[in-house]
Each structure stands twice: as structure tokens, then as C-alpha cells.
Amino acid sequence: TTIGGSDDFGFNVIEDEVPVYDLHATILHLLGLNPDRLSFRFQGLDQKLIGVNPAKIVTKILA
């Protein structure tokens, strides 16, 4: 299954871009973990595994 599309050279996204942090959030969701609540402490700050950007679960790739 293909999600989204790219230009003729495969360099630029034309439709349905899926950022890496959305893909990470989807994988964590499939593992039964809440990607927004899962964090670790690094240098005194709580860091989320999906980064600082708000991530959404990509339901198009789920069967």
C-alpha cells in the first residue's frame, strides 16, 4: 500500500505527507503506549520520544 504521492523525481511530497514524528506516534500507539505521555528525563527536562512537535496517529496505514 502506498500513502501519499511525490513528484516525478520522487524528491518532493505532493500529497499526504507523513512526518517522522507522526510515524513514531503511530508505532508507539501500535505498541500500546501513549506517545503524548511517554517521556524520559534528560539534563533536567522531560523529553518526549516523538519530539516537541504535536504528532497524530496515521490511521490510513492501520488495517
CHARMM-style PDB file with segment names, atoms N, HN, CA, C and O in Angstrom:
ATOM      1  N   THR     1       0.843  -1.182   0.000  1.00  0.00      PROA
ATOM      2  CA  THR     1       0.000   0.000   0.000  1.00  0.00      PROA
ATOM      3  C   THR     1       0.880   1.234   0.000  1.00  0.00      PROA
ATOM      4  O   THR     1       1.894   1.287   0.696  1.00  0.00      PROA
ATOM      5  N   THR     2       0.494   2.210  -0.772  1.00  0.00      PROA
ATOM      6  HN  THR     2      -0.330   2.167  -1.337  1.00  0.00      PROA
ATOM      7  CA  THR     2       1.225   3.464  -0.843  1.00  0.00      PROA
ATOM      8  C   THR     2       0.377   4.568  -0.237  1.00  0.00      PROA
ATOM      9  O   THR     2      -0.810   4.689  -0.540  1.00  0.00      PROA
ATOM     10  N   ILE     3       0.987   5.370   0.616  1.00  0.00      PROA
ATOM     11  HN  ILE     3       1.951   5.272   0.863  1.00  0.00      PROA
ATOM     12  CA  ILE     3       0.317   6.518   1.218  1.00  0.00      PROA
ATOM     13  C   ILE     3       0.936   7.770   0.628  1.00  0.00      PROA
ATOM     14  O   ILE     3       2.156   7.933   0.655  1.00  0.00      PROA
ATOM     15  N   GLY     4       0.101   8.661   0.093  1.00  0.00      PROA
ATOM     16  HN  GLY     4      -0.890   8.529   0.071  1.00  0.00      PROA
ATOM     17  CA  GLY     4       0.598   9.925  -0.436  1.00  0.00      PROA
ATOM     18  C   GLY     4       1.183   9.783  -1.827  1.00  0.00      PROA
ATOM     19  O   GLY     4       1.031   8.757  -2.489  1.00  0.00      PROA
ATOM     20  N   GLY     5       1.853  10.835  -2.249  1.00  0.00      PROA
ATOM     21  HN  GLY     5       1.977  11.668  -1.711  1.00  0.00      PROA
ATOM     22  CA  GLY     5       2.447  10.838  -3.574  1.00  0.00      PROA
ATOM     23  C   GLY     5       3.598  11.819  -3.639  1.00  0.00      PROA
ATOM     24  O   GLY     5       3.728  12.719  -2.808  1.00  0.00      PROA
ATOM     25  N   SER     6       4.432  11.620  -4.653  1.00  0.00      PROA
ATOM     26  HN  SER     6       4.326  10.889  -5.328  1.00  0.00      PROA
ATOM     27  CA  SER     6       5.582  12.504  -4.827  1.00  0.00      PROA
ATOM     28  C   SER     6       5.642  12.966  -6.280  1.00  0.00      PROA
ATOM     29  O   SER     6       4.871  12.512  -7.125  1.00  0.00      PROA
ATOM     30  N   ASP     7       6.570  13.876  -6.551  1.00  0.00      PROA
ATOM     31  HN  ASP     7       7.197  14.246  -5.865  1.00  0.00      PROA
ATOM     32  CA  ASP     7       6.731  14.376  -7.917  1.00  0.00      PROA
ATOM     33  C   ASP     7       7.391  13.302  -8.789  1.00  0.00      PROA
ATOM     34  O   ASP     7       7.666  12.197  -8.320  1.00  0.00      PROA
ATOM     35  N   ASP     8       7.637  13.627 -10.034  1.00  0.00      PROA
ATOM     36  HN  ASP     8       7.413  14.524 -10.415  1.00  0.00      PROA
ATOM     37  CA  ASP     8       8.184  12.653 -10.982  1.00  0.00      PROA
ATOM     38  C   ASP     8       9.570  12.148 -10.591  1.00  0.00      PROA
ATOM     39  O   ASP     8       9.942  11.027 -10.939  1.00  0.00      PROA
ATOM     40  N   PHE     9      10.326  12.957  -9.879  1.00  0.00      PROA
ATOM     41  HN  PHE     9      10.024  13.867  -9.596  1.00  0.00      PROA
ATOM     42  CA  PHE     9      11.665  12.557  -9.455  1.00  0.00      PROA
ATOM     43  C   PHE     9      11.673  11.857  -8.096  1.00  0.00      PROA
ATOM     44  O   PHE     9      12.697  11.309  -7.689  1.00  0.00      PROA
ATOM     45  N   GLY    10      10.538  11.873  -7.392  1.00  0.00      PROA
ATOM     46  HN  GLY    10       9.706  12.318  -7.723  1.00  0.00      PROA
ATOM     47  CA  GLY    10      10.470  11.286  -6.057  1.00  0.00      PROA
ATOM     48  C   GLY    10      11.166  12.122  -5.009  1.00  0.00      PROA
ATOM     49  O   GLY    10      11.573  11.606  -3.968  1.00  0.00      PROA
ATOM     50  N   PHE    11      11.309  13.415  -5.276  1.00  0.00      PROA
ATOM     51  HN  PHE    11      10.978  13.834  -6.121  1.00  0.00      PROA
ATOM     52  CA  PHE    11      12.050  14.290  -4.374  1.00  0.00      PROA
ATOM     53  C   PHE    11      11.128  15.105  -3.470  1.00  0.00      PROA
ATOM     54  O   PHE    11      11.433  15.280  -2.290  1.00  0.00      PROA
ATOM     55  N   ASN    12      10.016  15.603  -3.989  1.00  0.00      PROA
ATOM     56  HN  ASN    12       9.769  15.461  -4.948  1.00  0.00      PROA
ATOM     57  CA  ASN    12       9.104  16.450  -3.218  1.00  0.00      PROA
ATOM     58  C   ASN    12       7.769  15.748  -2.992  1.00  0.00      PROA
ATOM     59  O   ASN    12       7.279  15.021  -3.856  1.00  0.00      PROA
ATOM     60  N   VAL    13       7.195  15.978  -1.822  1.00  0.00      PROA
ATOM     61  HN  VAL    13       7.593  16.569  -1.120  1.00  0.00      PROA
ATOM     62  CA  VAL    13       5.891  15.412  -1.488  1.00  0.00      PROA
ATOM     63  C   VAL    13       4.804  16.256  -2.140  1.00  0.00      PROA
ATOM     64  O   VAL    13       4.816  17.483  -2.045  1.00  0.00      PROA
ATOM     65  N   ILE    14       3.867  15.588  -2.802  1.00  0.00      PROA
ATOM     66  HN  ILE    14       3.857  14.591  -2.879  1.00  0.00      PROA
ATOM     67  CA  ILE    14       2.754  16.287  -3.434  1.00  0.00      PROA
ATOM     68  C   ILE    14       1.494  16.184  -2.582  1.00  0.00      PROA
ATOM     69  O   ILE    14       0.761  17.163  -2.439  1.00  0.00      PROA
ATOM     70  N   GLU    15       1.235  14.994  -2.009  1.00  0.00      PROA
ATOM     71  HN  GLU    15       1.831  14.199  -2.124  1.00  0.00      PROA
ATOM     72  CA  GLU    15       0.019  14.806  -1.222  1.00  0.00      PROA
ATOM     73  C   GLU    15       0.274  13.870  -0.045  1.00  0.00      PROA
ATOM     74  O   GLU    15       1.137  12.994  -0.106  1.00  0.00      PROA
ATOM     75  N   ASP    16      -0.488  14.070   1.024  1.00  0.00      PROA
ATOM     76  HN  ASP    16      -1.189  14.782   1.073  1.00  0.00      PROA
ATOM     77  CA  ASP    16      -0.489  13.214   2.219  1.00  0.00      PROA
ATOM     78  C   ASP    16       0.905  12.978   2.799  1.00  0.00      PROA
ATOM     79  O   ASP    16       1.351  11.836   2.911  1.00  0.00      PROA
ATOM     80  N   GLU    17       1.582  14.049   3.162  1.00  0.00      PROA
ATOM     81  HN  GLU    17       1.220  14.977   3.071  1.00  0.00      PROA
ATOM     82  CA  GLU    17       2.905  13.931   3.779  1.00  0.00      PROA
ATOM     83  C   GLU    17       2.767  13.340   5.178  1.00  0.00      PROA
ATOM     84  O   GLU    17       1.886  13.740   5.939  1.00  0.00      PROA
ATOM     85  N   VAL    18       3.629  12.399   5.514  1.00  0.00      PROA
ATOM     86  HN  VAL    18       4.345  12.074   4.896  1.00  0.00      PROA
ATOM     87  CA  VAL    18       3.656  11.782   6.840  1.00  0.00      PROA
ATOM     88  C   VAL    18       5.018  12.070   7.451  1.00  0.00      PROA
ATOM     89  O   VAL    18       6.005  11.433   7.082  1.00  0.00      PROA
ATOM     90  N   PRO    19       5.090  13.031   8.392  1.00  0.00      PROA
ATOM     91  CA  PRO    19       6.373  13.327   9.039  1.00  0.00      PROA
ATOM     92  C   PRO    19       6.843  12.164   9.918  1.00  0.00      PROA
ATOM     93  O   PRO    19       6.054  11.298  10.296  1.00  0.00      PROA
ATOM     94  N   VAL    20       8.109  12.160  10.227  1.00  0.00      PROA
ATOM     95  HN  VAL    20       8.750  12.864   9.920  1.00  0.00      PROA
ATOM     96  CA  VAL    20       8.696  11.080  11.022  1.00  0.00      PROA
ATOM     97  C   VAL    20       8.049  10.998  12.398  1.00  0.00      PROA
ATOM     98  O   VAL    20       7.813   9.898  12.900  1.00  0.00      PROA
ATOM     99  N   TYR    21       7.756  12.148  13.023  1.00  0.00      PROA
ATOM    100  HN  TYR    21       7.948  13.041  12.615  1.00  0.00      PROA
ATOM    101  CA  TYR    21       7.173  12.093  14.362  1.00  0.00      PROA
ATOM    102  C   TYR    21       5.759  11.524  14.335  1.00  0.00      PROA
ATOM    103  O   TYR    21       5.332  10.935  15.328  1.00  0.00      PROA
ATOM    104  N   ASP    22       5.018  11.674  13.244  1.00  0.00      PROA
ATOM    105  HN  ASP    22       5.365  12.153  12.437  1.00  0.00      PROA
ATOM    106  CA  ASP    22       3.712  11.021  13.120  1.00  0.00      PROA
ATOM    107  C   ASP    22       3.880   9.510  12.977  1.00  0.00      PROA
ATOM    108  O   ASP    22       3.097   8.740  13.534  1.00  0.00      PROA
ATOM    109  N   LEU    23       4.892   9.092  12.236  1.00  0.00      PROA
ATOM    110  HN  LEU    23       5.527   9.718  11.784  1.00  0.00      PROA
ATOM    111  CA  LEU    23       5.168   7.663  12.102  1.00  0.00      PROA
ATOM    112  C   LEU    23       5.593   7.065  13.442  1.00  0.00      PROA
ATOM    113  O   LEU    23       5.177   5.958  13.782  1.00  0.00      PROA
ATOM    114  N   HSD    24       6.405   7.777  14.199  1.00  0.00      PROA
ATOM    115  HN  HSD    24       6.743   8.677  13.923  1.00  0.00      PROA
ATOM    116  CA  HSD    24       6.802   7.315  15.538  1.00  0.00      PROA
ATOM    117  C   HSD    24       5.589   7.209  16.451  1.00  0.00      PROA
ATOM    118  O   HSD    24       5.458   6.236  17.193  1.00  0.00      PROA
ATOM    119  N   ALA    25       4.701   8.198  16.407  1.00  0.00      PROA
ATOM    120  HN  ALA    25       4.808   8.989  15.805  1.00  0.00      PROA
ATOM    121  CA  ALA    25       3.494   8.168  17.236  1.00  0.00      PROA
ATOM    122  C   ALA    25       2.619   6.977  16.870  1.00  0.00      PROA
ATOM    123  O   ALA    25       2.023   6.354  17.749  1.00  0.00      PROA
ATOM    124  N   THR    26       2.536   6.655  15.591  1.00  0.00      PROA
ATOM    125  HN  THR    26       3.021   7.160  14.877  1.00  0.00      PROA
ATOM    126  CA  THR    26       1.741   5.512  15.147  1.00  0.00      PROA
ATOM    127  C   THR    26       2.336   4.203  15.647  1.00  0.00      PROA
ATOM    128  O   THR    26       1.604   3.321  16.095  1.00  0.00      PROA
ATOM    129  N   ILE    27       3.652   4.068  15.577  1.00  0.00      PROA
ATOM    130  HN  ILE    27       4.247   4.785  15.213  1.00  0.00      PROA
ATOM    131  CA  ILE    27       4.312   2.852  16.057  1.00  0.00      PROA
ATOM    132  C   ILE    27       4.130   2.702  17.563  1.00  0.00      PROA
ATOM    133  O   ILE    27       3.846   1.604  18.041  1.00  0.00      PROA
ATOM    134  N   LEU    28       4.287   3.783  18.314  1.00  0.00      PROA
ATOM    135  HN  LEU    28       4.518   4.675  17.926  1.00  0.00      PROA
ATOM    136  CA  LEU    28       4.081   3.717  19.765  1.00  0.00      PROA
ATOM    137  C   LEU    28       2.641   3.350  20.094  1.00  0.00      PROA
ATOM    138  O   LEU    28       2.394   2.596  21.036  1.00  0.00      PROA
ATOM    139  N   HSD    29       1.687   3.875  19.329  1.00  0.00      PROA
ATOM    140  HN  HSD    29       1.887   4.487  18.564  1.00  0.00      PROA
ATOM    141  CA  HSD    29       0.276   3.538  19.525  1.00  0.00      PROA
ATOM    142  C   HSD    29       0.046   2.043  19.303  1.00  0.00      PROA
ATOM    143  O   HSD    29      -0.686   1.407  20.062  1.00  0.00      PROA
ATOM    144  N   LEU    30       0.665   1.485  18.270  1.00  0.00      PROA
ATOM    145  HN  LEU    30       1.259   2.002  17.653  1.00  0.00      PROA
ATOM    146  CA  LEU    30       0.519   0.058  17.994  1.00  0.00      PROA
ATOM    147  C   LEU    30       1.155  -0.802  19.081  1.00  0.00      PROA
ATOM    148  O   LEU    30       0.740  -1.942  19.293  1.00  0.00      PROA
ATOM    149  N   LEU    31       2.151  -0.268  19.767  1.00  0.00      PROA
ATOM    150  HN  LEU    31       2.488   0.658  19.596  1.00  0.00      PROA
ATOM    151  CA  LEU    31       2.770  -0.979  20.887  1.00  0.00      PROA
ATOM    152  C   LEU    31       1.980  -0.829  22.179  1.00  0.00      PROA
ATOM    153  O   LEU    31       2.350  -1.399  23.205  1.00  0.00      PROA
ATOM    154  N   GLY    32       0.891  -0.063  22.132  1.00  0.00      PROA
ATOM    155  HN  GLY    32       0.590   0.400  21.298  1.00  0.00      PROA
ATOM    156  CA  GLY    32       0.052   0.127  23.307  1.00  0.00      PROA
ATOM    157  C   GLY    32       0.518   1.245  24.214  1.00  0.00      PROA
ATOM    158  O   GLY    32       0.113   1.300  25.376  1.00  0.00      PROA
ATOM    159  N   LEU    33       1.356   2.137  23.717  1.00  0.00      PROA
ATOM    160  HN  LEU    33       1.685   2.093  22.774  1.00  0.00      PROA
ATOM    161  CA  LEU    33       1.883   3.243  24.512  1.00  0.00      PROA
ATOM    162  C   LEU    33       1.268   4.554  24.049  1.00  0.00      PROA
ATOM    163  O   LEU    33       1.005   4.738  22.861  1.00  0.00      PROA
ATOM    164  N   ASN    34       1.040   5.459  24.982  1.00  0.00      PROA
ATOM    165  HN  ASN    34       1.254   5.309  25.948  1.00  0.00      PROA
ATOM    166  CA  ASN    34       0.524   6.780  24.651  1.00  0.00      PROA
ATOM    167  C   ASN    34       1.710   7.672  24.287  1.00  0.00      PROA
ATOM    168  O   ASN    34       2.522   7.989  25.157  1.00  0.00      PROA
ATOM    169  N   PRO    35       1.829   8.084  23.026  1.00  0.00      PROA
ATOM    170  CA  PRO    35       3.004   8.864  22.616  1.00  0.00      PROA
ATOM    171  C   PRO    35       3.085  10.243  23.262  1.00  0.00      PROA
ATOM    172  O   PRO    35       4.172  10.814  23.349  1.00  0.00      PROA
ATOM    173  N   ASP    36       1.962  10.787  23.714  1.00  0.00      PROA
ATOM    174  HN  ASP    36       1.079  10.323  23.643  1.00  0.00      PROA
ATOM    175  CA  ASP    36       1.980  12.108  24.342  1.00  0.00      PROA
ATOM    176  C   ASP    36       2.415  12.056  25.802  1.00  0.00      PROA
ATOM    177  O   ASP    36       2.934  13.043  26.324  1.00  0.00      PROA
ATOM    178  N   ARG    37       2.215  10.935  26.458  1.00  0.00      PROA
ATOM    179  HN  ARG    37       1.794  10.134  26.034  1.00  0.00      PROA
ATOM    180  CA  ARG    37       2.553  10.830  27.876  1.00  0.00      PROA
ATOM    181  C   ARG    37       3.897  10.162  28.123  1.00  0.00      PROA
ATOM    182  O   ARG    37       4.456  10.283  29.213  1.00  0.00      PROA
ATOM    183  N   LEU    38       4.419   9.463  27.132  1.00  0.00      PROA
ATOM    184  HN  LEU    38       3.965   9.365  26.247  1.00  0.00      PROA
ATOM    185  CA  LEU    38       5.683   8.753  27.292  1.00  0.00      PROA
ATOM    186  C   LEU    38       6.849   9.730  27.170  1.00  0.00      PROA
ATOM    187  O   LEU    38       7.025  10.378  26.139  1.00  0.00      PROA
ATOM    188  N   SER    39       7.639   9.826  28.236  1.00  0.00      PROA
ATOM    189  HN  SER    39       7.496   9.299  29.074  1.00  0.00      PROA
ATOM    190  CA  SER    39       8.756  10.766  28.228  1.00  0.00      PROA
ATOM    191  C   SER    39       9.902  10.208  29.072  1.00  0.00      PROA
ATOM    192  O   SER    39       9.737   9.237  29.811  1.00  0.00      PROA
ATOM    193  N   PHE    40      11.049  10.837  28.944  1.00  0.00      PROA
ATOM    194  HN  PHE    40      11.183  11.625  28.344  1.00  0.00      PROA
ATOM    195  CA  PHE    40      12.211  10.471  29.743  1.00  0.00      PROA
ATOM    196  C   PHE    40      12.916  11.752  30.171  1.00  0.00      PROA
ATOM    197  O   PHE    40      12.819  12.779  29.500  1.00  0.00      PROA
ATOM    198  N   ARG    41      13.615  11.682  31.280  1.00  0.00      PROA
ATOM    199  HN  ARG    41      13.694  10.848  31.826  1.00  0.00      PROA
ATOM    200  CA  ARG    41      14.302  12.855  31.804  1.00  0.00      PROA
ATOM    201  C   ARG    41      15.718  12.909  31.243  1.00  0.00      PROA
ATOM    202  O   ARG    41      16.478  11.945  31.339  1.00  0.00      PROA
ATOM    203  N   PHE    42      16.060  14.065  30.649  1.00  0.00      PROA
ATOM    204  HN  PHE    42      15.443  14.848  30.571  1.00  0.00      PROA
ATOM    205  CA  PHE    42      17.395  14.269  30.093  1.00  0.00      PROA
ATOM    206  C   PHE    42      17.842  15.677  30.434  1.00  0.00      PROA
ATOM    207  O   PHE    42      17.193  16.649  30.047  1.00  0.00      PROA
ATOM    208  N   GLN    43      18.934  15.793  31.146  1.00  0.00      PROA
ATOM    209  HN  GLN    43      19.461  15.003  31.461  1.00  0.00      PROA
ATOM    210  CA  GLN    43      19.504  17.065  31.580  1.00  0.00      PROA
ATOM    211  C   GLN    43      18.473  17.939  32.296  1.00  0.00      PROA
ATOM    212  O   GLN    43      18.404  19.150  32.084  1.00  0.00      PROA
ATOM    213  N   GLY    44      17.681  17.295  33.144  1.00  0.00      PROA
ATOM    214  HN  GLY    44      17.737  16.312  33.316  1.00  0.00      PROA
ATOM    215  CA  GLY    44      16.721  18.021  33.966  1.00  0.00      PROA
ATOM    216  C   GLY    44      15.404  18.350  33.296  1.00  0.00      PROA
ATOM    217  O   GLY    44      14.537  18.956  33.926  1.00  0.00      PROA
ATOM    218  N   LEU    45      15.222  17.974  32.038  1.00  0.00      PROA
ATOM    219  HN  LEU    45      15.926  17.482  31.526  1.00  0.00      PROA
ATOM    220  CA  LEU    45      13.975  18.249  31.324  1.00  0.00      PROA
ATOM    221  C   LEU    45      13.329  16.946  30.879  1.00  0.00      PROA
ATOM    222  O   LEU    45      14.014  15.977  30.555  1.00  0.00      PROA
ATOM    223  N   ASP    46      12.002  16.938  30.867  1.00  0.00      PROA
ATOM    224  HN  ASP    46      11.445  17.725  31.130  1.00  0.00      PROA
ATOM    225  CA  ASP    46      11.282  15.782  30.346  1.00  0.00      PROA
ATOM    226  C   ASP    46      11.215  15.875  28.824  1.00  0.00      PROA
ATOM    227  O   ASP    46      10.703  16.850  28.272  1.00  0.00      PROA
ATOM    228  N   GLN    47      11.734  14.859  28.161  1.00  0.00      PROA
ATOM    229  HN  GLN    47      12.149  14.067  28.609  1.00  0.00      PROA
ATOM    230  CA  GLN    47      11.755  14.807  26.697  1.00  0.00      PROA
ATOM    231  C   GLN    47      10.767  13.747  26.226  1.00  0.00      PROA
ATOM    232  O   GLN    47      10.702  12.662  26.803  1.00  0.00      PROA
ATOM    233  N   LYS    48      10.000  14.049  25.187  1.00  0.00      PROA
ATOM    234  HN  LYS    48      10.052  14.931  24.718  1.00  0.00      PROA
ATOM    235  CA  LYS    48       9.092  13.068  24.607  1.00  0.00      PROA
ATOM    236  C   LYS    48       9.800  12.342  23.466  1.00  0.00      PROA
ATOM    237  O   LYS    48      10.632  12.929  22.774  1.00  0.00      PROA
ATOM    238  N   LEU    49       9.471  11.076  23.273  1.00  0.00      PROA
ATOM    239  HN  LEU    49       8.795  10.600  23.835  1.00  0.00      PROA
ATOM    240  CA  LEU    49      10.101  10.301  22.209  1.00  0.00      PROA
ATOM    241  C   LEU    49       9.728  10.806  20.827  1.00  0.00      PROA
ATOM    242  O   LEU    49      10.478  10.602  19.873  1.00  0.00      PROA
ATOM    243  N   ILE    50       8.577  11.463  20.703  1.00  0.00      PROA
ATOM    244  HN  ILE    50       7.967  11.628  21.478  1.00  0.00      PROA
ATOM    245  CA  ILE    50       8.141  11.948  19.393  1.00  0.00      PROA
ATOM    246  C   ILE    50       8.605  13.365  19.128  1.00  0.00      PROA
ATOM    247  O   ILE    50       8.302  13.920  18.072  1.00  0.00      PROA
ATOM    248  N   GLY    51       9.332  13.967  20.058  1.00  0.00      PROA
ATOM    249  HN  GLY    51       9.578  13.516  20.916  1.00  0.00      PROA
ATOM    250  CA  GLY    51       9.838  15.319  19.867  1.00  0.00      PROA
ATOM    251  C   GLY    51       8.877  16.362  20.403  1.00  0.00      PROA
ATOM    252  O   GLY    51       7.931  16.042  21.123  1.00  0.00      PROA
ATOM    253  N   VAL    52       9.127  17.604  20.049  1.00  0.00      PROA
ATOM    254  HN  VAL    52       9.896  17.864  19.464  1.00  0.00      PROA
ATOM    255  CA  VAL    52       8.322  18.706  20.574  1.00  0.00      PROA
ATOM    256  C   VAL    52       7.123  19.026  19.689  1.00  0.00      PROA
ATOM    257  O   VAL    52       6.203  19.720  20.123  1.00  0.00      PROA
ATOM    258  N   ASN    53       7.122  18.533  18.467  1.00  0.00      PROA
ATOM    259  HN  ASN    53       7.869  17.969  18.115  1.00  0.00      PROA
ATOM    260  CA  ASN    53       6.007  18.806  17.562  1.00  0.00      PROA
ATOM    261  C   ASN    53       4.791  17.967  17.942  1.00  0.00      PROA
ATOM    262  O   ASN    53       4.936  16.822  18.368  1.00  0.00      PROA
ATOM    263  N   PRO    54       3.594  18.528  17.790  1.00  0.00      PROA
ATOM    264  CA  PRO    54       2.402  17.718  18.055  1.00  0.00      PROA
ATOM    265  C   PRO    54       2.274  16.630  16.989  1.00  0.00      PROA
ATOM    266  O   PRO    54       2.323  16.912  15.792  1.00  0.00      PROA
ATOM    267  N   ALA    55       2.111  15.400  17.432  1.00  0.00      PROA
ATOM    268  HN  ALA    55       2.071  15.171  18.404  1.00  0.00      PROA
ATOM    269  CA  ALA    55       2.047  14.275  16.494  1.00  0.00      PROA
ATOM    270  C   ALA    55       0.652  13.678  16.496  1.00  0.00      PROA
ATOM    271  O   ALA    55      -0.062  13.722  17.498  1.00  0.00      PROA
ATOM    272  N   LYS    56       0.278  13.120  15.358  1.00  0.00      PROA
ATOM    273  HN  LYS    56       0.858  13.084  14.544  1.00  0.00      PROA
ATOM    274  CA  LYS    56      -1.010  12.444  15.263  1.00  0.00      PROA
ATOM    275  C   LYS    56      -0.778  11.032  14.736  1.00  0.00      PROA
ATOM    276  O   LYS    56       0.198  10.766  14.033  1.00  0.00      PROA
ATOM    277  N   ILE    57      -1.680  10.147  15.085  1.00  0.00      PROA
ATOM    278  HN  ILE    57      -2.472  10.363  15.655  1.00  0.00      PROA
ATOM    279  CA  ILE    57      -1.587   8.763  14.646  1.00  0.00      PROA
ATOM    280  C   ILE    57      -2.109   8.676  13.217  1.00  0.00      PROA
ATOM    281  O   ILE    57      -3.200   9.162  12.917  1.00  0.00      PROA
ATOM    282  N   VAL    58      -1.337   8.064  12.350  1.00  0.00      PROA
ATOM    283  HN  VAL    58      -0.451   7.670  12.593  1.00  0.00      PROA
ATOM    284  CA  VAL    58      -1.702   7.946  10.936  1.00  0.00      PROA
ATOM    285  C   VAL    58      -2.605   6.721  10.789  1.00  0.00      PROA
ATOM    286  O   VAL    58      -2.124   5.590  10.716  1.00  0.00      PROA
ATOM    287  N   THR    59      -3.917   6.959  10.747  1.00  0.00      PROA
ATOM    288  HN  THR    59      -4.307   7.878  10.807  1.00  0.00      PROA
ATOM    289  CA  THR    59      -4.871   5.848  10.694  1.00  0.00      PROA
ATOM    290  C   THR    59      -4.990   5.242   9.301  1.00  0.00      PROA
ATOM    291  O   THR    59      -5.536   4.148   9.152  1.00  0.00      PROA
ATOM    292  N   LYS    60      -4.490   5.929   8.281  1.00  0.00      PROA
ATOM    293  HN  LYS    60      -4.046   6.817   8.402  1.00  0.00      PROA
ATOM    294  CA  LYS    60      -4.580   5.398   6.915  1.00  0.00      PROA
ATOM    295  C   LYS    60      -3.747   4.136   6.727  1.00  0.00      PROA
ATOM    296  O   LYS    60      -4.057   3.310   5.869  1.00  0.00      PROA
ATOM    297  N   ILE    61      -2.690   3.982   7.527  1.00  0.00      PROA
ATOM    298  HN  ILE    61      -2.439   4.653   8.224  1.00  0.00      PROA
ATOM    299  CA  ILE    61      -1.827   2.814   7.350  1.00  0.00      PROA
ATOM    300  C   ILE    61      -2.226   1.654   8.257  1.00  0.00      PROA
ATOM    301  O   ILE    61      -1.646   0.572   8.173  1.00  0.00      PROA
ATOM    302  N   LEU    62      -3.216   1.877   9.127  1.00  0.00      PROA
ATOM    303  HN  LEU    62      -3.687   2.756   9.196  1.00  0.00      PROA
ATOM    304  CA  LEU    62      -3.663   0.820  10.029  1.00  0.00      PROA
ATOM    305  C   LEU    62      -4.754  -0.004   9.355  1.00  0.00      PROA
ATOM    306  O   LEU    62      -5.650   0.546   8.715  1.00  0.00      PROA
ATOM    307  N   ALA    63      -4.675  -1.311   9.500  1.00  0.00      PROA
ATOM    308  HN  ALA    63      -3.947  -1.758  10.020  1.00  0.00      PROA
ATOM    309  CA  ALA    63      -5.680  -2.180   8.877  1.00  0.00      PROA
ATOM    310  C   ALA    63      -6.842  -2.411   9.812  1.00  0.00      PROA
ATOM    311  OT1 ALA    63      -7.786  -3.118   9.461  1.00  0.00      PROA
TER     312      ALA     63
END
